[in-house]
Amino acid sequence: MKSAFLSLILLLPVFAQGPRPFVRASGEGVVTAEPDLFRLNVSVQTRANTAQEAAEQNATVTSRVMDALRRIIGSTGDLKTTSYVVSPDQRNQNGQIVTVGYIVSNSLEVSSTNLDLPGRNIDTGIKARATTVSGLRFAMRDFQPIHMEDLH
């Protein structure tokens, strides 16, 4: 008990001094850099009486779209599936929800370091029967060096 009391007495001058002074700083920076990559979403949607028919039709059209896009991007890019959905096509008939068929949607992301290609990819996807082309965006493959430059 005496040692606890003695410790408190020894620490009393530290508490009596009040809060320690400190410096708080904040900042904001902006770095501008040229993009070296583009990304584009391309989707194929098909409808049929059965899920199997819709899936088969979608596979045929998606293969055509992917082949056409691969010919454009070549070795400068990448093409990947980002979403694949099979869902019932439902309608309201006389107050009842009725399944009238099925919808299959396959979404792809095209990316390339050749920044001259976005327009050609859009046109090619549409000509190959893609039903949606969206989300064109420009980015950087590796933005870490730019962030590090901003910190110095």
PyRosetta script that sets phi, psi and omega in degrees:
from pyrosetta import init, pose_from_sequence

init()
pose = pose_from_sequence("MKSAFLSLILLLPVFAQGPRPFVRASGEGVVTAEPDLFRLNVSVQTRANTAQEAAEQNATVTSRVMDALRRIIGSTGDLKTTSYVVSPDQRNQNGQIVTVGYIVSNSLEVSSTNLDLPGRNIDTGIKARATTVSGLRFAMRDFQPIHMEDLH")
pose.set_psi(1, -40.6)
pose.set_omega(1, 179.6)
pose.set_phi(2, -63.2)
pose.set_psi(2, -38.0)
pose.set_omega(2, -177.3)
pose.set_phi(3, -69.1)
pose.set_psi(3, -34.7)
pose.set_omega(3, 177.6)
pose.set_phi(4, -66.8)
pose.set_psi(4, -41.5)
pose.set_omega(4, 178.5)
pose.set_phi(5, -65.2)
pose.set_psi(5, -42.1)
pose.set_omega(5, 179.2)
pose.set_phi(6, -63.7)
pose.set_psi(6, -39.3)
pose.set_omega(6, 178.3)
pose.set_phi(7, -63.2)
pose.set_psi(7, -42.2)
pose.set_omega(7, 179.0)
pose.set_phi(8, -64.5)
pose.set_psi(8, -40.0)
pose.set_omega(8, 178.9)
pose.set_phi(9, -64.7)
pose.set_psi(9, -39.9)
pose.set_omega(9, 179.9)
pose.set_phi(10, -68.4)
pose.set_psi(10, -31.8)
pose.set_omega(10, -179.7)
pose.set_phi(11, -84.1)
pose.set_psi(11, -13.3)
pose.set_omega(11, -177.6)
pose.set_phi(12, -55.8)
pose.set_psi(12, -41.4)
pose.set_omega(12, 178.2)
pose.set_phi(13, -62.2)
pose.set_psi(13, -32.1)
pose.set_omega(13, 179.2)
pose.set_phi(14, -65.9)
pose.set_psi(14, -45.3)
pose.set_omega(14, 179.6)
pose.set_phi(15, -68.5)
pose.set_psi(15, -31.9)
pose.set_omega(15, -177.4)
pose.set_phi(16, -70.1)
pose.set_psi(16, -21.8)
pose.set_omega(16, -177.9)
pose.set_phi(17, -72.2)
pose.set_psi(17, -17.9)
pose.set_omega(17, -179.5)
pose.set_phi(18, 85.9)
pose.set_psi(18, -171.5)
pose.set_omega(18, -177.0)
pose.set_phi(19, -67.4)
pose.set_psi(19, 145.0)
pose.set_omega(19, 179.3)
pose.set_phi(20, -75.8)
pose.set_psi(20, 143.7)
pose.set_omega(20, 178.2)
pose.set_phi(21, -68.8)
pose.set_psi(21, 148.5)
pose.set_omega(21, 178.4)
pose.set_phi(22, -150.2)
pose.set_psi(22, 164.1)
pose.set_omega(22, 177.8)
pose.set_phi(23, -119.8)
pose.set_psi(23, 130.9)
pose.set_omega(23, 176.7)
pose.set_phi(24, -115.9)
pose.set_psi(24, 130.8)
pose.set_omega(24, 179.9)
pose.set_phi(25, -132.0)
pose.set_psi(25, 147.1)
pose.set_omega(25, 173.8)
pose.set_phi(26, -141.9)
pose.set_psi(26, 160.5)
pose.set_omega(26, -178.9)
pose.set_phi(27, -158.0)
pose.set_psi(27, 171.6)
pose.set_omega(27, -180.0)
pose.set_phi(28, -145.2)
pose.set_psi(28, 142.1)
pose.set_omega(28, -179.9)
pose.set_phi(29, -137.8)
pose.set_psi(29, 155.8)
pose.set_omega(29, 177.5)
pose.set_phi(30, -128.7)
pose.set_psi(30, 129.6)
pose.set_omega(30, 176.8)
pose.set_phi(31, -121.2)
pose.set_psi(31, 132.9)
pose.set_omega(31, 177.5)
pose.set_phi(32, -108.7)
pose.set_psi(32, 132.8)
pose.set_omega(32, 179.9)
pose.set_phi(33, -144.6)
pose.set_psi(33, 151.7)
pose.set_omega(33, 177.3)
pose.set_phi(34, -78.2)
pose.set_psi(34, 135.9)
pose.set_omega(34, 176.5)
pose.set_phi(35, -68.2)
pose.set_psi(35, 154.1)
pose.set_omega(35, 176.3)
pose.set_phi(36, -129.4)
pose.set_psi(36, 17.4)
pose.set_omega(36, -176.6)
pose.set_phi(37, -156.0)
pose.set_psi(37, 144.2)
pose.set_omega(37, 169.6)
pose.set_phi(38, -125.1)
pose.set_psi(38, 154.5)
pose.set_omega(38, 175.5)
pose.set_phi(39, -131.3)
pose.set_psi(39, 144.0)
pose.set_omega(39, -177.9)
pose.set_phi(40, -143.9)
pose.set_psi(40, 136.1)
pose.set_omega(40, 176.7)
pose.set_phi(41, -95.9)
pose.set_psi(41, 133.2)
pose.set_omega(41, 178.3)
pose.set_phi(42, -132.5)
pose.set_psi(42, 130.0)
pose.set_omega(42, -177.7)
pose.set_phi(43, -128.0)
pose.set_psi(43, 151.4)
pose.set_omega(43, 175.0)
pose.set_phi(44, -124.2)
pose.set_psi(44, 127.0)
pose.set_omega(44, 177.9)
pose.set_phi(45, -123.7)
pose.set_psi(45, 132.4)
pose.set_omega(45, 177.9)
pose.set_phi(46, -129.5)
pose.set_psi(46, 153.5)
pose.set_omega(46, 178.0)
pose.set_phi(47, -129.0)
pose.set_psi(47, 141.8)
pose.set_omega(47, 176.4)
pose.set_phi(48, -156.6)
pose.set_psi(48, 172.8)
pose.set_omega(48, -178.7)
pose.set_phi(49, -67.4)
pose.set_psi(49, -33.6)
pose.set_omega(49, 179.4)
pose.set_phi(50, -121.8)
pose.set_psi(50, 159.3)
pose.set_omega(50, 178.1)
pose.set_phi(51, -63.0)
pose.set_psi(51, -38.9)
pose.set_omega(51, -179.6)
pose.set_phi(52, -62.5)
pose.set_psi(52, -45.5)
pose.set_omega(52, 178.7)
pose.set_phi(53, -62.8)
pose.set_psi(53, -43.8)
pose.set_omega(53, 179.9)
pose.set_phi(54, -63.4)
pose.set_psi(54, -39.8)
pose.set_omega(54, 179.7)
pose.set_phi(55, -66.8)
pose.set_psi(55, -42.5)
pose.set_omega(55, 179.4)
pose.set_phi(56, -63.8)
pose.set_psi(56, -45.4)
pose.set_omega(56, 177.9)
pose.set_phi(57, -61.0)
pose.set_psi(57, -41.5)
pose.set_omega(57, -179.0)
pose.set_phi(58, -64.9)
pose.set_psi(58, -41.9)
pose.set_omega(58, 179.6)
pose.set_phi(59, -61.4)
pose.set_psi(59, -40.4)
pose.set_omega(59, 179.7)
pose.set_phi(60, -63.9)
pose.set_psi(60, -48.9)
pose.set_omega(60, -178.2)
pose.set_phi(61, -69.1)
pose.set_psi(61, -42.8)
pose.set_omega(61, -179.6)
pose.set_phi(62, -61.7)
pose.set_psi(62, -40.5)
pose.set_omega(62, 177.4)
pose.set_phi(63, -60.8)
pose.set_psi(63, -42.3)
pose.set_omega(63, 178.3)
pose.set_phi(64, -62.6)
pose.set_psi(64, -43.9)
pose.set_omega(64, 179.3)
pose.set_phi(65, -64.1)
pose.set_psi(65, -46.3)
pose.set_omega(65, -178.6)
pose.set_phi(66, -63.4)
pose.set_psi(66, -43.0)
pose.set_omega(66, 178.6)
pose.set_phi(67, -60.7)
pose.set_psi(67, -44.0)
pose.set_omega(67, -179.6)
pose.set_phi(68, -64.5)
pose.set_psi(68, -42.4)
pose.set_omega(68, 180.0)
pose.set_phi(69, -68.2)
pose.set_psi(69, -38.4)
pose.set_omega(69, 178.3)
pose.set_phi(70, -62.2)
pose.set_psi(70, -36.9)
pose.set_omega(70, 178.0)
pose.set_phi(71, -63.2)
pose.set_psi(71, -32.9)
pose.set_omega(71, -179.4)
pose.set_phi(72, -76.8)
pose.set_psi(72, -49.4)
pose.set_omega(72, -173.7)
pose.set_phi(73, -78.6)
pose.set_psi(73, -26.0)
pose.set_omega(73, 179.2)
pose.set_phi(74, 53.3)
pose.set_psi(74, -138.0)
pose.set_omega(74, -177.2)
pose.set_phi(75, -84.6)
pose.set_psi(75, -1.4)
pose.set_omega(75, -178.8)
pose.set_phi(76, -86.7)
pose.set_psi(76, -1.2)
pose.set_omega(76, -173.7)
pose.set_phi(77, -146.5)
pose.set_psi(77, -170.4)
pose.set_omega(77, -176.8)
pose.set_phi(78, -141.8)
pose.set_psi(78, 150.9)
pose.set_omega(78, 178.6)
pose.set_phi(79, -137.0)
pose.set_psi(79, 124.5)
pose.set_omega(79, -178.7)
pose.set_phi(80, -143.0)
pose.set_psi(80, 152.6)
pose.set_omega(80, 175.8)
pose.set_phi(81, -79.9)
pose.set_psi(81, 130.4)
pose.set_omega(81, 179.0)
pose.set_phi(82, -108.5)
pose.set_psi(82, -19.1)
pose.set_omega(82, -179.5)
pose.set_phi(83, -162.1)
pose.set_psi(83, 142.8)
pose.set_omega(83, 175.2)
pose.set_phi(84, -140.7)
pose.set_psi(84, 120.2)
pose.set_omega(84, -174.4)
pose.set_phi(85, -131.7)
pose.set_psi(85, 133.0)
pose.set_omega(85, 170.9)
pose.set_phi(86, -116.4)
pose.set_psi(86, 125.6)
pose.set_omega(86, -178.6)
pose.set_phi(87, -144.1)
pose.set_psi(87, 154.7)
pose.set_omega(87, 178.0)
pose.set_phi(88, -71.6)
pose.set_psi(88, 145.4)
pose.set_omega(88, 173.9)
pose.set_phi(89, -96.4)
pose.set_psi(89, 103.5)
pose.set_omega(89, -172.7)
pose.set_phi(90, -111.6)
pose.set_psi(90, 144.5)
pose.set_omega(90, -180.0)
pose.set_phi(91, -132.6)
pose.set_psi(91, 157.1)
pose.set_omega(91, 175.7)
pose.set_phi(92, -93.7)
pose.set_psi(92, 114.9)
pose.set_omega(92, 178.3)
pose.set_phi(93, -122.5)
pose.set_psi(93, 109.8)
pose.set_omega(93, -180.0)
pose.set_phi(94, 56.2)
pose.set_psi(94, 41.6)
pose.set_omega(94, 177.0)
pose.set_phi(95, 82.4)
pose.set_psi(95, 1.3)
pose.set_omega(95, 179.2)
pose.set_phi(96, -113.3)
pose.set_psi(96, 139.3)
pose.set_omega(96, 174.8)
pose.set_phi(97, -83.3)
pose.set_psi(97, 120.5)
pose.set_omega(97, -176.2)
pose.set_phi(98, -123.1)
pose.set_psi(98, 135.4)
pose.set_omega(98, 175.2)
pose.set_phi(99, -83.1)
pose.set_psi(99, 119.8)
pose.set_omega(99, -177.8)
pose.set_phi(100, -105.7)
pose.set_psi(100, -2.7)
pose.set_omega(100, 179.6)
pose.set_phi(101, 165.7)
pose.set_psi(101, -160.1)
pose.set_omega(101, -178.4)
pose.set_phi(102, -136.7)
pose.set_psi(102, 151.0)
pose.set_omega(102, 179.2)
pose.set_phi(103, -119.4)
pose.set_psi(103, 132.7)
pose.set_omega(103, 174.3)
pose.set_phi(104, -120.7)
pose.set_psi(104, 130.4)
pose.set_omega(104, 179.0)
pose.set_phi(105, -125.6)
pose.set_psi(105, 129.1)
pose.set_omega(105, 179.6)
pose.set_phi(106, -123.4)
pose.set_psi(106, 119.3)
pose.set_omega(106, -178.4)
pose.set_phi(107, -108.6)
pose.set_psi(107, 135.5)
pose.set_omega(107, -178.8)
pose.set_phi(108, -120.8)
pose.set_psi(108, 154.4)
pose.set_omega(108, 170.7)
pose.set_phi(109, -119.6)
pose.set_psi(109, 124.4)
pose.set_omega(109, 175.3)
pose.set_phi(110, -101.3)
pose.set_psi(110, 133.7)
pose.set_omega(110, 174.1)
pose.set_phi(111, -137.3)
pose.set_psi(111, 148.7)
pose.set_omega(111, 179.6)
pose.set_phi(112, -158.1)
pose.set_psi(112, 152.5)
pose.set_omega(112, 175.2)
pose.set_phi(113, -89.3)
pose.set_psi(113, -5.3)
pose.set_omega(113, 177.1)
pose.set_phi(114, -88.8)
pose.set_psi(114, 101.2)
pose.set_omega(114, -174.5)
pose.set_phi(115, -75.5)
pose.set_psi(115, 0.0)
pose.set_omega(115, 174.6)
pose.set_phi(116, -86.5)
pose.set_psi(116, -4.3)
pose.set_omega(116, -171.1)
pose.set_phi(117, -96.4)
pose.set_psi(117, -13.4)
pose.set_omega(117, -174.8)
pose.set_phi(118, -54.9)
pose.set_psi(118, -46.9)
pose.set_omega(118, -179.4)
pose.set_phi(119, -61.9)
pose.set_psi(119, -42.0)
pose.set_omega(119, 178.3)
pose.set_phi(120, -65.4)
pose.set_psi(120, -36.6)
pose.set_omega(120, 177.4)
pose.set_phi(121, -66.5)
pose.set_psi(121, -39.7)
pose.set_omega(121, 178.0)
pose.set_phi(122, -62.4)
pose.set_psi(122, -51.9)
pose.set_omega(122, -179.7)
pose.set_phi(123, -60.4)
pose.set_psi(123, -43.1)
pose.set_omega(123, -178.6)
pose.set_phi(124, -65.4)
pose.set_psi(124, -42.9)
pose.set_omega(124, 178.5)
pose.set_phi(125, -61.2)
pose.set_psi(125, -43.0)
pose.set_omega(125, 179.8)
pose.set_phi(126, -66.7)
pose.set_psi(126, -44.6)
pose.set_omega(126, 179.1)
pose.set_phi(127, -62.5)
pose.set_psi(127, -31.4)
pose.set_omega(127, -179.8)
pose.set_phi(128, -83.6)
pose.set_psi(128, 4.1)
pose.set_omega(128, 175.1)
pose.set_phi(129, 86.4)
pose.set_psi(129, 26.3)
pose.set_omega(129, 169.3)
pose.set_phi(130, -64.7)
pose.set_psi(130, 142.9)
pose.set_omega(130, -178.6)
pose.set_phi(131, -93.9)
pose.set_psi(131, -20.8)
pose.set_omega(131, 178.4)
pose.set_phi(132, -142.1)
pose.set_psi(132, 132.3)
pose.set_omega(132, 171.8)
pose.set_phi(133, -128.1)
pose.set_psi(133, 122.2)
pose.set_omega(133, -173.7)
pose.set_phi(134, -154.4)
pose.set_psi(134, 173.6)
pose.set_omega(134, 169.2)
pose.set_phi(135, 67.8)
pose.set_psi(135, 36.2)
pose.set_omega(135, 175.7)
pose.set_phi(136, -65.4)
pose.set_psi(136, 125.6)
pose.set_omega(136, 178.2)
pose.set_phi(137, -145.1)
pose.set_psi(137, 149.7)
pose.set_omega(137, -180.0)
pose.set_phi(138, -110.1)
pose.set_psi(138, 144.5)
pose.set_omega(138, -175.4)
pose.set_phi(139, -151.0)
pose.set_psi(139, -173.3)
pose.set_omega(139, 174.6)
pose.set_phi(140, -120.4)
pose.set_psi(140, 138.8)
pose.set_omega(140, 178.3)
pose.set_phi(141, -63.6)
pose.set_psi(141, -42.6)
pose.set_omega(141, -177.8)
pose.set_phi(142, -137.3)
pose.set_psi(142, 103.4)
pose.set_omega(142, -178.0)
pose.set_phi(143, -96.1)
pose.set_psi(143, -0.3)
pose.set_omega(143, 180.0)
pose.set_phi(144, -58.9)
pose.set_psi(144, -45.5)
pose.set_omega(144, 178.4)
pose.set_phi(145, -60.5)
pose.set_psi(145, -33.5)
pose.set_omega(145, 178.7)
pose.set_phi(146, -68.1)
pose.set_psi(146, -42.3)
pose.set_omega(146, 177.2)
pose.set_phi(147, -62.9)
pose.set_psi(147, -41.5)
pose.set_omega(147, 180.0)
pose.set_phi(148, -64.9)
pose.set_psi(148, -38.7)
pose.set_omega(148, 177.6)
pose.set_phi(149, -62.4)
pose.set_psi(149, -38.4)
pose.set_omega(149, 179.8)
pose.set_phi(150, -65.9)
pose.set_psi(150, -31.3)
pose.set_omega(150, -178.6)
pose.set_phi(151, -76.7)
pose.set_psi(151, -18.0)
pose.set_omega(151, -177.5)
pose.set_phi(152, -90.4)
pose.dump_pdb("model.pdb")
